[in-house]
Amino acid sequence: METIDSATTKTISKRFDSILDVSESQWDAIIPRATGLKHNVLQTLELSRVNNLICHYLAFEQGNHWIGKANIYETSMDFASLDKNLSPHARRLIKIWFPDYLNLSMAECGLFAMNGDGVVVKDPHHLTQVIPLIHNELQNIATEKNLDLLVFRDVPLEQYSIYEKILTPLGYTPSAGFTNAVIDIRWNSIEHYLESLNSKDRYKLKTALKIEEDFGIRVEITSDYKHLAKQMADLWRNVNASSDDYNREQLDEAFFYEAGARLQNNSEVILFYAKEKLVAFMWSLIGTEDYHMADWGVDYDYPQYREANFYRAASMISLKRAIALGKQRMQLGMTNYTPKKLLGAQMQPLVYFIKHQKNSAFTTIVNRMITDAIEQPPELNYYAAGSWPLDTMTADEYKSIFTQKLVDYTTNDALSRVDANYDIDILKLGGLYGFYPDIETLNLPLSSGIFVNYNHHPEIINAANKAWDNTKATHNGAPFFSGESDATRALQFKLSQMVQQEAAQLLPNGNLIHQTALTPLLDSSCLVLLDEQTSPGIWEAVGPAGCEIKTFAHQDLADLEAIIIENTGRKILIIAETAFPLFGDQTDIAALVQLKQQYDTRLYVDESLTLGLCGKNVTNTHYRLGLSAQQGISDQIDVIVASTLSGLGIDAGFVAAPTKVIEHIRHQATSLLFAGSLSAAQLAMLSTALDLAANRLTTDSELFAKTEFLTGKLIEQGFNAALYQSPIINLIFTDFMITLAVQKKLLQLGVAVAAIGQPLLPPDMSVIHLNLYEDITWEELKKLVDIFASIAIGIQLTE
């Protein structure tokens, strides 16, 4: 296939879809020094079908002269392998449920299974002409095959600015790729090399050459090794399986056989035998100028594996061979930099340019993943002076340069936190993102936080319609300036009586309760005592007051009392929640009241999760709502607040307290200056919902029976399920990625749940949070049991 560059008629690219379509002499005549691009090396990779590569080759012609060539291949990579924090269990589970998670396909220009130039040209200025042509081919292949990424690999820093200038406008961004270790050979013998070292290093490396004498290991160097292909593949797999750095290539018996058959003049293998058993090898390519240590394998079960230090011995023998063959350089490749540094290798930074051709937003995410995941050597120093801002770099400096190129908000930007963490972007890239789901796809919303929803009740609808007809449901703006309706005052009185307080202030939504109540009450001289599992909304409201905050262990009243005693004489506000949103466990409010009275503190209680579920009837016409009312102590609490969303399904809130406190809040809370008021229809709905809630004031309602039923089934299935006194079930996990996988799998099955981890929970704990609701049917519960049974099987099979 022949393509004319649209930008210039001077350079033509010819594409070959098999290396056998171009003669060896013709191909190798184009810049013969490029070892990785030799015809027989490319044959080995193509014909062995390593990693199921689909190979393409480009030759560039200008004025009837070949000016360069490039290697392109189609492959894929499991980018999840770059995540060192992904546990084996999570990896197995995710790959069963989501086989394509972070498995990205690509059209790549580079060398497979080794570092080196994937494109070479006779003169550097030719790069500006051939790079766009390579991009066009990558784009065409990726579009035709529906591949994810376009990749230019292993760009040396000396060429970085050329690639950047051309590829950035085309949508590519750079990443810090795997660094190549290089030794420039300036010695005429291995003895000469050893003499150049300090005594400590000389002793270590000289000893490595005595492996035959010290361990009885027989060393053989040969170019005839195809009969050893299976043994070499087995030993190579040992090393690959133990690698934490990189394991994309999957070299097999076919690869080593083809290498032995086709590369006898361009490769050799150093073999280590223990009692005639092959226990290690180093396979190397021999180029015109370079000697490439390419791949190695070892038997980790060999008893003296560590003492023999086969890798060091193989490296020294390789260097001896490179010197003897008169090579200019020895290429030691990527990863495992410490032993290479011992030999005196310098570190050559190599850059990748990558574009996500389906979704440009993912381009920088892929490059950030690569930059962050690849472990760089401590010092990078093998590149031409002046080609880069720093003549030498530390690993952190090198990574930082690329990170700053990949973010919109750099470290010096006031909005830098936006780009500080990109875990969510990785979940989106991998298809594991389970937040903000499409509500139309959900059959069972168990993440709403609404236990009882009266919105569809006929009496609620009738009350709303009646109010609408009378007032057209108009809003009156902020009550502070625009006034309050009789219906508002009546509902505020109703709320105050319901929680046994003198007065109440109604709020248009539940999110305003803590900001409205706490900000006017606290100052820097207050000491606020919080349970360690207190909701974030309370923390956010307390923080601006500048007061001191102390936390006590969850539900540990003895710890709370000790803190109070330590701070005797200070003005103290205890803030409590009747039920904690995370696990649904209820607080012993009566005990808190006793502490408050004993030590003369103040008590602020949030009834949001118990308002519509708990309470008691006083007479046939009077009732009280909330856990503190159920315990008969709501009149002994200083301030009671609640959102009505969870227990009634109607979004509003209120603060109830003595009249003087409410009057202070009404005139000092800035939120009341701007917050609107509830419409007449909303007021009617909320008032009616409170009456309906009074008719079901019992903790042994059907909702709790359903919750206990589902919890029991989940425990039978093997889940660590926690249930307290609320319709909240938590499935506890130790691995947050497993939690996220469960959440996403449930979403696929039409079930919405909340996945909760850090910072709300410790690093080794996460939960799937289920909020049951009163309308859920027994039939739906049985369906849920079946769904979770399939989830449990997946988790257990991958443990």
C-alpha positions in Angstrom: 0.0 0.0 0.0 1.4 3.4 -1.0 0.5 6.8 0.6 1.5 10.3 -0.5 1.8 12.7 2.4 -0.7 15.5 1.8 1.7 18.1 3.3 4.6 17.4 0.9 5.1 15.4 -2.2 8.8 14.7 -1.4 8.3 11.9 1.1 6.4 8.7 0.4 5.6 5.9 2.9 5.2 2.3 1.8 3.4 0.0 4.1 4.1 -3.7 4.2 1.7 -5.9 6.3 4.3 -8.7 6.5 8.0 -8.4 6.7 8.2 -11.2 4.2 6.7 -8.7 1.6 10.0 -6.9 1.5 13.3 -8.5 0.8 15.8 -8.8 3.6 18.6 -7.0 1.7 16.4 -4.1 0.7 15.0 -3.6 4.2 18.3 -4.0 6.1 20.0 -1.6 3.7 17.9 1.2 5.2 20.0 2.2 8.2 21.5 -1.2 9.0 22.7 -0.2 12.5 19.1 -0.5 13.9 19.3 -3.9 15.6 15.7 -4.1 16.6 14.6 -3.3 13.1 16.6 -5.9 11.4 14.6 -8.1 9.0 15.3 -11.4 10.8 14.5 -9.9 14.2 11.1 -8.6 12.9 10.6 -12.1 11.3 11.1 -13.7 14.7 8.4 -11.6 16.3 5.9 -11.8 13.4 6.2 -15.5 12.7 6.2 -16.6 16.4 3.0 -14.7 16.8 4.1 -13.5 20.2 1.3 -11.7 22.0 -0.8 -12.3 18.8 0.9 -9.3 17.3 -0.4 -8.0 14.0 2.6 -6.4 12.4 3.1 -3.6 9.8 6.2 -2.0 8.5 6.8 1.4 6.9 9.6 2.4 4.5 10.1 6.0 3.7 11.3 7.1 0.3 12.4 10.6 -0.9 13.6 11.3 -4.4 14.0 7.5 -5.1 16.2 7.1 -2.0 15.2 5.3 1.2 15.5 7.7 4.1 14.0 5.7 7.0 11.8 2.9 8.2 9.5 2.2 11.1 7.9 -0.8 12.9 4.2 -0.7 13.7 2.2 -3.4 15.5 -1.3 -3.9 16.8 -1.4 -5.2 20.4 -3.2 -4.8 23.7 -2.1 -4.2 27.3 -3.7 -4.8 30.6 -3.1 -1.5 32.2 -4.4 -2.9 35.5 -1.0 -4.6 35.7 0.5 -1.1 36.4 -1.6 -0.8 39.6 0.7 -2.2 42.3 -2.1 -1.5 44.9 -4.6 -3.8 43.1 -4.7 -7.0 45.2 -4.6 -10.4 43.4 -8.1 -11.1 44.7 -9.5 -7.8 43.4 -7.7 -8.3 40.1 -9.2 -11.8 39.6 -12.7 -10.7 40.5 -12.7 -7.7 38.3 -11.4 -9.6 35.4 -14.1 -12.2 35.7 -16.9 -9.7 35.9 -15.3 -7.0 33.7 -12.8 -8.7 31.4 -12.1 -5.5 29.5 -11.2 -3.5 32.7 -8.2 -1.3 31.7 -7.4 -3.7 28.8 -6.6 -1.2 26.1 -5.8 -2.0 22.5 -3.3 0.0 20.5 -1.5 0.7 17.3 2.0 1.2 18.4 5.2 2.4 16.7 8.2 0.9 18.6 10.0 -2.3 19.3 8.2 -5.1 21.0 10.1 -7.0 23.8 13.0 -4.5 23.9 13.9 -0.9 24.1 15.0 0.9 21.1 14.1 3.0 18.1 10.8 2.0 16.4 11.6 4.6 13.7 15.0 5.4 12.3 15.9 8.0 9.6 19.1 8.8 7.8 19.1 12.5 8.9 17.3 14.0 11.9 15.5 16.5 9.8 13.7 13.7 8.1 11.8 13.0 11.3 9.6 16.1 10.7 8.4 14.4 7.5 8.0 10.8 8.6 6.3 11.3 12.0 3.1 12.7 10.4 3.1 9.8 8.0 3.4 7.3 10.9 0.6 9.0 12.7 -1.6 8.7 9.6 -0.9 5.0 9.5 -1.5 4.5 13.2 -4.8 6.5 12.9 -6.0 4.5 9.9 -5.2 1.1 11.6 -6.8 2.2 14.8 -9.9 3.4 13.1 -10.3 0.3 10.9 -9.7 -2.1 13.9 -11.5 0.1 16.5 -8.3 0.3 18.7 -8.1 2.5 21.7 -4.6 4.0 21.6 -2.1 5.4 19.2 1.5 5.1 20.6 5.0 6.3 19.8 7.4 4.4 22.1 10.9 5.1 23.3 11.5 8.6 22.1 15.0 9.7 23.3 15.2 13.1 24.9 17.4 14.3 22.0 14.3 14.0 19.7 11.7 15.0 22.3 11.1 18.5 21.0 10.6 17.3 17.4 8.0 14.8 18.4 6.3 17.2 20.8 5.9 19.9 18.2 4.4 17.6 15.7 2.3 15.3 17.9 0.8 17.7 20.5 -1.4 19.4 17.9 -2.6 16.0 16.8 -3.9 15.2 20.3 -1.0 13.2 21.8 0.5 13.9 25.3 3.8 12.5 26.6 4.6 10.2 29.5 7.8 9.1 31.2 8.4 5.6 29.7 10.7 2.8 30.8 14.3 4.0 31.1 17.0 2.1 29.3 20.3 1.2 31.0 23.3 1.7 28.8 27.1 1.1 29.1 29.4 2.9 26.7 32.2 0.5 26.2 35.7 2.1 26.5 37.7 -0.9 27.7 39.7 -3.4 25.6 39.1 -6.3 28.0 37.0 -7.4 31.0 40.2 -7.1 33.1 40.6 -3.5 31.9 37.0 -2.8 32.9 37.5 -4.3 36.4 40.6 -2.2 36.9 38.5 0.9 36.4 36.2 0.1 39.3 36.6 0.8 43.0 37.7 -2.1 45.1 34.3 -2.9 46.6 32.5 -3.1 43.3 35.5 -4.8 41.7 35.3 -7.6 44.2 31.6 -8.2 43.7 31.8 -8.3 40.0 35.0 -10.3 39.8 33.4 -12.9 42.1 30.4 -13.1 39.7 32.8 -14.4 37.0 33.8 -17.3 39.3 30.3 -18.9 39.3 31.7 -22.1 37.7 34.4 -22.4 40.3 32.3 -21.4 43.4 29.1 -23.2 42.6 29.9 -25.9 40.1 27.8 -24.2 37.5 28.7 -25.0 33.9 28.5 -21.9 31.6 27.9 -22.3 27.9 27.6 -19.5 25.2 26.0 -20.5 22.0 24.0 -19.2 19.0 22.4 -22.7 18.5 19.6 -22.9 21.0 16.3 -23.6 19.2 16.3 -27.1 20.8 16.2 -25.4 24.2 13.1 -23.3 23.3 10.7 -25.0 25.8 13.2 -24.9 28.7 14.0 -21.2 28.0 10.3 -20.3 27.8 9.6 -22.0 31.2 12.5 -20.2 32.9 11.5 -16.9 31.3 7.9 -17.3 32.7 9.4 -17.7 36.2 10.9 -14.2 35.9 7.9 -12.7 34.3 5.5 -14.0 36.9 7.6 -12.6 39.7 8.0 -9.1 38.1 6.4 -6.2 39.8 7.5 -3.7 37.2 6.4 -4.9 33.8 5.0 -8.0 32.2 3.3 -7.0 28.9 5.3 -9.4 26.6 4.5 -13.1 26.8 7.4 -14.8 25.3 6.8 -18.5 24.6 8.4 -21.6 23.2 7.5 -20.5 19.6 9.3 -17.2 20.1 12.6 -18.8 21.4 12.4 -21.4 18.6 12.0 -18.8 15.9 14.8 -16.7 17.5 17.1 -19.7 17.5 16.3 -20.6 13.9 16.5 -17.1 12.4 19.0 -15.1 14.6 22.0 -17.4 14.7 24.2 -14.6 13.4 22.5 -11.9 15.5 21.9 -13.5 18.8 23.4 -15.7 21.5 22.4 -17.2 24.8 24.5 -17.6 27.9 23.4 -20.9 29.5 23.9 -21.9 33.1 23.8 -25.7 33.9 23.7 -27.3 37.4 24.4 -31.0 37.0 23.3 -30.9 33.4 20.0 -29.1 34.2 19.5 -25.7 32.7 18.8 -23.4 35.6 19.3 -19.9 34.1 20.0 -18.2 30.8 20.5 -14.7 29.3 19.4 -14.2 25.7 21.1 -11.3 23.8 20.9 -9.7 20.4 24.1 -8.7 18.6 23.9 -5.6 16.5 26.3 -3.7 14.4 27.2 -1.4 17.2 25.4 -2.7 20.2 25.1 -5.8 22.3 21.6 -6.1 23.7 20.9 -8.0 26.9 17.3 -8.8 26.0 15.6 -11.4 28.2 16.6 -13.9 30.8 15.1 -16.7 32.8 15.9 -18.6 36.0 14.8 -21.5 38.1 14.0 -20.0 41.5 13.8 -23.4 43.0 17.5 -24.0 42.4 18.8 -24.3 46.0 21.7 -21.8 45.6 19.7 -19.4 43.4 20.4 -16.4 45.6 24.0 -17.2 46.4 24.9 -17.9 42.8 23.4 -14.5 41.7 22.8 -15.7 38.1 21.8 -12.2 36.9 25.0 -10.6 38.0 27.0 -13.4 36.5 25.1 -13.2 33.2 25.6 -9.5 33.1 29.3 -9.7 33.6 29.7 -12.5 31.0 27.5 -10.4 28.6 29.8 -7.4 29.1 32.8 -9.6 28.5 31.2 -10.8 25.3 30.4 -7.2 24.2 34.0 -6.1 24.7 35.3 -9.2 22.9 33.0 -8.5 19.9 34.2 -4.9 19.7 30.8 -3.3 20.3 30.4 0.3 21.2 27.6 -0.1 23.7 25.9 -2.7 25.8 22.2 -2.2 26.1 20.9 -3.6 29.4 17.2 -2.7 28.9 14.6 -1.6 31.3 13.7 -2.3 35.0 15.9 -4.0 37.6 18.2 -1.0 37.7 20.2 -1.6 40.8 22.4 -4.4 39.5 22.8 -2.5 36.2 23.9 0.5 38.1 26.5 -1.6 39.9 28.0 -2.5 36.5 28.4 1.2 35.8 25.4 1.6 33.5 24.0 5.1 32.8 20.3 5.6 32.5 18.7 6.8 29.3 15.2 8.3 29.7 12.7 7.3 27.0 9.4 9.1 26.4 6.1 7.7 25.1 3.6 9.8 23.1 0.1 8.4 23.4 -3.3 9.4 22.2 -6.6 7.9 23.1 -8.3 8.0 19.8 -11.9 7.3 21.0 -12.0 9.7 23.9 -9.5 12.6 24.1 -10.3 13.1 27.8 -8.6 9.7 28.5 -5.4 10.6 26.7 -3.8 12.4 29.7 -5.2 9.7 32.1 -3.3 6.9 30.3 -0.1 9.0 30.3 -0.5 9.9 34.0 -1.0 6.2 34.8 2.2 5.3 32.9 4.2 8.1 34.4 3.1 7.3 37.9 3.4 3.6 37.7 6.8 3.1 36.0 9.5 3.0 38.6 12.4 5.1 37.4 16.1 4.7 38.5 17.3 7.2 41.1 19.4 9.1 38.6 18.8 9.6 34.8 21.9 10.8 33.0 22.3 9.3 29.6 21.3 11.9 27.0 23.0 14.8 25.1 23.7 17.9 27.1 21.4 20.7 26.2 18.6 18.5 24.9 16.7 18.8 28.2 16.4 21.5 30.8 18.4 19.4 33.4 21.7 17.7 32.6 20.9 15.0 35.1 17.6 14.2 36.9 16.4 12.4 39.9 13.4 10.1 39.3 11.1 12.5 41.1 12.3 15.4 39.0 11.8 13.5 35.8 8.3 12.3 36.8 7.3 15.8 38.0 8.2 17.3 34.6 5.8 15.1 32.8 3.1 15.3 35.5 3.0 19.0 35.1 2.7 18.6 31.3 -0.3 16.3 31.8 -2.5 18.4 34.2 -4.6 21.4 33.6 -3.9 22.8 37.1 -0.2 22.7 38.0 1.2 22.7 41.5 1.4 26.5 41.5 -2.3 26.9 40.6 -4.9 27.7 43.2 -7.0 24.9 41.7 -4.2 22.3 41.8 -6.3 20.0 43.9 -8.6 19.4 40.9 -5.8 17.4 39.3 -4.1 16.0 42.4 -6.1 12.8 42.3 -7.4 11.0 39.2 -8.6 7.7 40.6 -12.1 8.5 39.4 -10.8 9.0 35.9 -9.1 5.6 36.0 -12.4 4.0 37.0 -14.1 5.7 34.1 -11.3 4.7 31.7 -11.7 1.1 32.9 -15.5 1.0 32.8 -15.7 0.4 36.6 -17.2 3.8 37.5 -20.4 3.3 39.4 -21.4 6.8 40.7 -24.1 9.2 39.4 -25.9 6.2 37.6 -28.6 6.7 35.1 -31.7 6.6 37.2 -33.8 5.2 34.4 -31.8 2.0 34.4 -32.4 1.2 38.1 -35.0 -1.3 39.3 -34.0 -1.3 43.0 -32.6 2.0 44.3 -31.0 0.9 47.6 -28.8 4.0 47.9 -31.3 6.8 48.2 -31.1 7.2 52.0 -34.9 7.5 52.0 -36.5 4.9 54.2 -40.1 6.0 54.0 -41.4 8.1 51.0 -44.8 9.6 51.4 -44.7 11.5 48.1 -47.0 9.0 46.4 -49.4 8.6 49.2 -53.0 9.7 48.2 -53.4 12.0 51.2 -50.1 13.8 50.4 -51.1 14.2 46.7 -54.5 15.5 47.8 -53.0 18.0 50.3 -50.5 19.3 47.7 -53.3 19.7 45.0 -55.5 21.5 47.5 -52.7 23.9 48.4 -51.8 24.4 44.8 -55.4 25.3 43.9 -55.5 27.8 46.8 -52.1 29.5 46.4 -50.7 28.3 43.0 -47.7 27.1 45.1 -45.9 30.4 45.0 -42.6 30.9 46.8 -42.2 34.0 49.0 -38.4 34.3 49.0 -36.3 34.4 52.1 -38.6 34.6 55.2 -36.3 37.1 56.9 -37.3 39.8 54.4 -40.3 38.4 52.6 -42.2 37.1 55.6 -43.8 33.9 56.8 -47.2 32.5 56.0 -49.7 31.3 58.5 -49.1 27.7 57.2 -45.4 28.1 57.9 -45.9 29.3 61.4 -48.4 26.5 62.1 -46.0 23.9 60.8 -43.2 25.3 62.9 -45.3 25.1 66.0 -46.3 21.6 65.1 -42.6 20.6 64.7 -41.7 22.2 68.1 -44.4 20.3 69.9 -43.5 17.1 68.1 -40.0 17.2 69.6 -40.9 18.9 72.9 -39.2 22.2 72.3 -40.5 25.7 72.7 -39.9 26.8 69.1 -38.7 25.7 65.7 -37.4 27.2 62.6 -38.3 25.6 59.3 -35.7 25.3 56.5 -36.3 24.7 52.8 -33.9 21.7 52.6 -32.2 19.3 55.0 -28.7 20.2 54.0 -29.0 23.6 55.7 -29.7 22.3 59.3 -26.2 22.3 60.7 -25.0 25.4 59.0 -28.1 27.3 60.2 -28.0 26.0 63.8 -24.3 25.7 64.6 -22.6 28.7 63.0 -24.6 31.2 65.1 -24.1 29.3 68.3 -20.4 28.5 68.3 -17.3 30.7 68.7 -13.6 30.0 69.2 -13.9 29.6 73.0 -16.3 26.6 72.6 -15.1 23.0 72.9 -17.1 20.7 70.6 -17.2 16.9 71.3 -17.9 14.6 68.4 -18.1 10.9 67.9 -15.4 9.8 65.5 -18.0 8.6 63.0 -19.9 12.0 63.0 -21.3 12.9 59.6 -19.2 15.2 57.3 -22.0 17.8 57.3 -21.6 18.4 61.0 -17.8 18.7 60.6 -18.3 21.2 57.8 -20.6 23.3 59.9 -18.4 23.3 63.0 -15.1 24.1 61.3 -15.8 27.7 60.3 -16.4 28.7 64.0 -12.8 28.1 64.8 -13.6 26.3 68.0 -11.6 23.4 69.4 -12.9 19.9 68.4 -12.2 16.7 70.2 -13.4 13.3 69.1 -14.2 10.3 71.2 -14.2 6.6 70.2 -17.4 5.5 68.4 -20.3 5.1 70.9 -17.8 5.0 73.7 -19.4 7.1 76.5 -16.6 6.4 78.9 -14.2 8.0 76.5 -16.6 10.9 76.1 -16.9 11.3 79.9 -13.1 11.3 80.3 -12.7 14.1 77.8 -15.4 16.1 79.6 -13.7 15.7 83.0 -10.3 16.7 81.5 -11.9 19.9 80.3 -13.9 20.8 83.4 -14.8 24.5 83.5 -14.9 25.0 79.7 -18.0 25.6 77.8 -18.8 22.3 76.1 -21.2 21.3 73.4 -21.8 17.6 72.8 -23.0 17.0 69.2 -24.8 13.6 68.6 -26.7 11.8 65.9 -29.5 9.6 67.0 -28.4 7.1 64.3 -25.2 7.1 62.4 -25.5 7.2 58.6 -22.7 4.8 58.0 -23.9 1.8 59.9 -27.3 2.8 61.1 -26.4 2.1 64.8 -28.4 4.2 67.3 -27.1 6.4 70.0 -28.0 6.1 73.7 -29.4 9.5 73.9 -30.6 9.0 77.4 -27.0 8.4 78.6 -25.9 11.5 76.8 -28.6 13.5 78.6 -27.3 12.1 81.9 -23.7 13.2 81.1 -25.0 16.6 80.0 -26.8 17.1 83.3 -24.0 15.7 85.4 -21.3 17.9 84.0 -23.4 20.9 83.0 -22.7 20.8 79.3 -25.0 21.4 76.3 -26.4 18.8 74.0 -27.2 19.1 70.3 -28.9 16.2 68.6 -29.5 15.4 65.0 -32.7 13.2 64.5 -32.5 13.0 60.7 -32.3 9.2 60.4 -34.9 8.4 63.1 -37.5 11.2 62.7 -40.0 9.2 60.7 -39.1 5.8 62.1 -39.2 6.4 65.8 -41.5 8.2 68.3 -44.5 7.6 70.4 -48.2 8.5 70.6 -49.0 10.6 73.7 -52.8 10.7 73.1 -55.0 9.9 70.2 -54.4 13.3 68.7 -50.9 14.1 70.0 -47.6 12.4 69.1 -43.9 12.9 69.2 -41.4 11.9 66.6 -37.7 10.9 66.9 -35.6 8.6 68.9 -35.2 11.1 71.8 -39.0 11.4 71.9 -39.4 7.7 72.0 -37.0 7.6 74.9 -39.0 10.3 76.6 -36.1 12.8 76.9 -36.5 15.2 73.9 -37.4 18.0 76.3 -34.1 17.6 78.0 -32.0 18.3 74.9 -30.9 21.8 74.2 -31.1 21.8 70.4 -32.7 19.3 68.1 -32.3 19.4 64.3 -33.5 17.1 61.6 -33.8 16.6 57.9 -37.2 15.2 56.9 -35.9 13.5 53.7 -34.9 10.1 55.1 -38.0 9.4 57.2 -40.7 11.2 55.2 -39.3 11.4 51.6 -39.8 15.2 51.6 -36.8 17.4 51.5 -37.0 20.0 54.3 -35.3 20.6 57.6 -35.8 22.3 60.9 -34.1 23.5 64.1 -36.0 23.2 67.4 -34.8 24.7 70.7 -35.9 27.2 73.4 -37.5 30.3 72.0 -34.5 32.5 72.8 -32.1 30.2 71.0 -34.4 30.1 67.9 -34.7 33.9 67.9 -30.9 34.2 68.0 -30.5 31.7 65.1 -33.3 33.5 63.1 -31.4 36.7 63.3 -27.8 35.5 63.1 -27.8 32.6 60.6 -26.6 33.9 57.3 -28.2 31.0 55.5 -31.7 32.4 56.5 -30.9 35.6 54.7 -30.8 33.9 51.3 -32.6 30.6 51.7 -36.1 30.6 50.2 -39.2 29.2 51.9 -41.2 26.1 51.3 -44.2 26.6 49.0 -47.7 26.2 50.2 -47.9 22.8 48.5 -44.6 21.6 50.2 -45.9 22.8 53.6 -49.1 20.9 53.1 -47.2 17.8 52.0 -44.8 17.9 55.0 -47.6 18.5 57.5 -49.6 15.6 56.2 -46.5 13.4 56.1 -45.9 14.1 59.8 -49.4 13.0 60.6 -49.0 9.8 58.5 -45.8 9.0 60.2 -47.5 9.2 63.6 -49.7 6.3 62.5 -46.8 3.9 62.1 -44.7 4.7 65.1 -43.2 1.3 65.9 -39.8 -0.1 65.5 -41.1 -3.6 64.7 -42.8 -2.4 61.5 -42.7 -4.4 58.3 -39.7 -2.4 57.1 -37.6 -3.7 59.9 -38.8 -7.2 59.3 -37.7 -7.0 55.7 -34.4 -5.6 56.7 -33.8 -8.5 59.1 -34.9 -11.0 56.5 -32.4 -9.7 53.9 -29.6 -9.4 56.4 -30.1 -13.0 57.5 -30.0 -14.2 53.8 -26.8 -12.2 53.1 -25.1 -13.7 56.2 -26.1 -17.2 55.0 -24.4 -16.4 51.6 -21.1 -15.6 53.4 -21.2 -11.8 53.5 -20.0 -10.0 56.5 -23.3 -8.1 57.0 -23.8 -5.6 59.8 -27.3 -4.6 60.9 -28.2 -2.3 63.9 -31.6 -0.6 64.7 -32.1 1.0 61.3 -33.1 -0.2 57.9 -29.5 0.1 56.9 -27.4 -3.0 56.0 -23.7 -2.8 55.5 -21.6 -5.5 53.7 -18.1 -5.1 55.1 -15.0 -5.6 52.9 -11.3 -5.1 53.4 -10.5 -4.2 49.8 -12.1 -1.1 48.4 -11.6 -2.2 44.8 -13.7 -5.3 45.5 -16.3 -3.0 47.0 -16.3 -0.9 43.8 -16.5 -4.0 41.6 -19.5 -5.2 43.6 -21.2 -1.8 43.3 -20.7 -1.8 39.5 -21.8 -5.4 39.1 -25.0 -4.6 41.0 -25.6 -1.5 38.8 -25.4 -3.7 35.8 -28.2 -5.8 37.4 -30.3 -2.7 38.1 -29.5 -2.4 41.8 -28.0 0.9 43.1 -26.0 0.8 46.3 -23.5 3.1 47.9 -19.8 2.1 48.0 -18.0 3.8 50.9 -14.3 3.8 51.8 -11.7 6.4 52.7 -11.8 9.0 54.2 -15.0 8.0 56.0 -13.5 4.6 56.8 -10.0 3.3 57.7 -7.8 2.2 54.7 -8.5 -1.5 55.3 -12.2 -1.2 55.5 -15.0 -0.4 53.0 -18.7 -1.1 52.8 -21.5 -1.7 50.4 -24.2 0.4 52.0 -27.9 -0.7 51.5 -30.8 1.5 52.5 -34.0 -0.4 52.5 -37.3 1.5 51.9 -40.8 0.8 53.0 -42.2 0.3 49.5 -39.9 -2.6 48.7 -41.9 -5.8 48.2 -41.2 -9.3 49.4 -40.9 -10.3 45.8 -38.2 -7.7 45.2 -36.4 -8.9 48.3 -36.3 -12.5 47.0 -34.9 -11.2 43.7 -32.3 -9.3 45.7 -31.4 -12.5 47.5 -30.8 -14.2 44.2 -28.7 -11.3 42.9 -26.5 -11.2 45.9 -26.1 -15.0 45.8 -24.5 -14.6 42.3 -22.3 -11.8 43.7 -21.2 -14.0 46.6 -20.3 -16.9 44.2 -18.0 -14.6 42.2 -16.2 -13.3 45.3 -15.7 -16.8 46.7 -14.5 -18.3 43.4 -11.7 -15.6 43.2 -10.5 -15.7 46.8 
